[in-house]
Amino acid sequence: MIYFTADLHLGHRNIIKRADRPFDSVEEMNETLINNINSFVTNNDTLYLLGDIAFIIEKEEANELIKRINGKKIFIRGNHDRHYDESLFEEICDYKETKYDKTKFILMHYPLRSWNHMRNGSIQLHGHIHAPRQYNLDNRGKGIYQYDVGVDANDYYPVSIDQIIEFFKDVPIVDFANKYSELED
């Protein structure tokens, strides 16, 4: 199975308050996030980490926490990421396109206003904005195939590729040429 997550901010004490996370300590947050990922992701699964894995902590501590996360990890860099041990990842990049079951996925830490094949049903996955779950629901309601895979938008769990495909099932694709001209009026 393929899973996605973003914005763990392991070690970042202040993110608890800033993102209104339900944890009493950074240690509780770290443990919960790692346990939540590992409750779904096995070492045979692929886990895309779309940025901001850790923040504020030393490289060695970040690497130890990342080692505890299951899966074949593909890392898409975020704005708070520093240099981690590259051997912990199958691949490291800033942007990636991948295809699964006839659906193209555009992966980046940041949300994009426009992305490759967006008018043909490609789905842009991102993190960065620490959105609540409502953000993804609003996008689906507007026919915008864009999904925040960050922990804050997904009850602190990873999201499977099948969940994302099901989430957008039967949602008509918005005519972006007209949609954006309406927004600018």
Secondary structure, 3 states (H helix, E strand, C coil): CEEEEECCCECCCHHHHHCCCCCCCHHHHHHHHHHHHHCCCCCCCEEEECCCCECCCCHHHHHHHHHCCCCEEEEECCCCCCCCCHHHCCEEECEEEEEECCEEEEEECCCCCCCCCHHHCCEEEECCCCCCHHHHHHHHHCCCCEEECEHHHCCCCCEEHHHHHHHCCCCCCCCHHHHHHHHHC
